[in-house]
């Protein structure tokens, strides 16, 4: 298992973040060539963390290249580079640049060729550019990582414990020289690359301006020329398909163009201005810089004067050719940069090696300098051709010679001291061995420790390894751990307190505590110790003895556990258990279950052992005491009896008792047990009740045949209903026959053939009835039963499999119902269905039924004729196929809304709509829809009538009425005006008979004018030409104005108009003129039909969110037979009234249309002979 410390994990996370960020923060080298820096972090990881972490960090950083270049090959190369460098670094090549160079030469370049040319299919030129760019990028990043690593090693050299991570002079020189060479050589190459692009774009600008100026000169030479002539000039100026030209007006709009213009459309790309009037259009999208440049277009324009409407000559040129030339120039630059880097690495490496050669020789010679001095030999350090190194070698030689002479003198002194120490050591060793032998033979741990916080051990016998798992050397001077650290944390405070209390009282201590063993187990220790005081009375040491008592503690714990388990089992079993003394019948023990079952305390039984008998049910006591007497002789007691608990419940118990004898056969105790069997007794009682009920059901089911069989098919149950249906008695068939006796052999054979084909194996005999039930649980099927007298009975038979609690088949149950009456009903229903179908097939109107989802269920022949579909083609499809939009799109949501809310817009209401024939023709139709419920599911029935012909006649009628009305209106206006002048006495006083005739003629002309106005209004409404000026209005002023305007008409008829009610202050949104027209119609009708001297009441009342205006009269009322036609055109209750009262029969029809089109509704209430109340409602305006 790999162990990772927090510092390594934190450093890995930081480097992974820097790898991702470095790839994101790219830097352009040449145009379209960016250096990314993620591998700097990966190189640092290779040097600091190892291959595994390096691979993870490189992969995290490389993930950004998926976003940058949309392909995984850079990620693979990036990861392989980091892993290779890490492995080489670990194996001794501790120069990141050289390790990276090895990767690119032997692995990286082949990978690039395979990925980019072999897999992606790039051209060789592009592949070579990538093959040069990526190694350059990688080696540059390795150089930066190497410099960072040298800086870190130099700055933090005091914390570096290993020479391997300290910088060497060779590495410093190598990196400094390589940096110098790259800076000196790379900068001119990069500058030259940018200069190349500037030269190419300057040439492009010059070329485009020449073409534009030539076009401008040609057009200026013929300023009045036609567009076609200008087009020819542009065509001649277009030297290649990659060039596009256009003439622009003063607003920048294109007048004419030659070739496809891309930069004009700013939605597909962006325009970036360059130098001297040149700009470049670059397309939008996630593209590499070079690819985006290649797809771009250079553009410029020049002003044009002297030509009307033409302001500029505009020209575009594809950038691809320039980019290709630029790419060809980049390859030599890349090669130069690559050669510069490669030669720089070689030169830096060789020069660094030569400069450090003498120093390395001096370093190698110095390795043996200490040994030479120690052996008294004269040192000999090598000379160097470099003056500074040679002077250093001479100085070191002189110093080493002096040290050698001094070391020889000290060696002689030390030899004498060593001989004295060896003699003293031998004496001490003998004493120590004797003491150690004594300690090792003591079966415990002997220790001496300091009196400090951690009880620092000065000595501890080796046997401590047995109790702790650690050697004694770990505890001496607390070299690895203190003894206090292995004492169980829960015991530490108690141990310390006991020791310090003993020291304070001047006594020794004895205590037991737990030890944490190395393997994780817990050990018990017994310790006895005392404090050792010095001459001054201060405590110098603590001496003591520790003994491992784990085995003893485990034995004690096992004993306690055994006792606890025994007590737990006794107290928690569900049975009452007791022991009685054989001599005095006193209770020795009874477990607590007694309290749960009897509801009495155990203590009451200890006090009086016979008190339990008080709970025995009175009816069971005689038998109980009889059994107890028998027990004294037979030694056996076994009885089920009832007890009454203190809370009034009755329980059943099963009690047993037996004697306990000693080795001599003498009875010393009586033991017993009692079990609560209340639930089992209830279950048995319930089983008997259910059995009785089942028997009663079988006997009561006189109209159902219920037959049960065993697994072999032999009948085991044959109820009275079966006897009645089949004519056999149960005695004739139970245990003797199978149900095959009652079936037609040919039906059984045919069913067996069907099952055999279904299951692929023979199914015959009794298996025909049970094959399906065994697999599916039950099967319902119609059969023909044969009675004992030979008569045949059709039945519906349900066969089910009976299984035990374990799932084993125990038999089969067949329940049959006589369906003879149902069969007769089905035949009658079929005949009725055929009769109904014949009617539907011959009816003129189309009848269509749909289900709850809108799918067509039936389509009669009339519907086929109307819509042009055959029933077979349309049934099962959605009804909206017969509707034009918007009804088609809204149909399903309307149907769902109706089913959810119950609010009907069409169902139960006839209306005229448009239908759609199969050939796409629209036609008018009348549609009436009703809802029926079949088998609990809604079904919708639509009656469709094609009213194309009727609409045509109505249209002709309306056109005729409109024509006649307009033709009559002009002469009638003149006639009415002339009669009005005569009637007004303009020509002087006329004879009375003449004046009466003129007055009658004038009144009739006015009536005829009103009729024509009504006809024109109806024509406008029918043609949809009527306009509404809908605004917010205060209602009551409109009502009052209309009432006042009609008072004169009422006075002429001797009828009063009375405004009643509370006059609510509300606003409505309506056409004021049309609203007053409706109210005037209602008022004139009320006045017209009111008796002389009568009253007409106008009432305004708010109802919820609407306002109702009611006009009531005391006239003859509306006859019941006329109610449905009140609002129809030209409708009047009695033609004689027309002559008496006047009127056209159009007023109410017009009023309904006007009110409904303003969002309101109109209606009436009437009792014939008592008057009528007409009203209309409008919604109240709300902001």
Order of alpha helices (4+ residues) and beta strands (2+ residues): alpha-beta-beta-alpha-alpha-alpha-alpha-alpha-alpha-alpha-alpha-beta-beta-beta-beta-alpha-beta-beta-alpha-alpha-alpha-beta-beta-alpha-alpha-beta-beta-beta-alpha-beta-beta-alpha-alpha-alpha-beta-beta-beta-alpha-beta-beta-alpha-alpha-alpha-alpha-beta-beta-beta-alpha-beta-beta-alpha-alpha-alpha-beta-beta-beta-alpha-alpha-beta-alpha-beta-beta-alpha-beta-beta-alpha-alpha-beta-beta
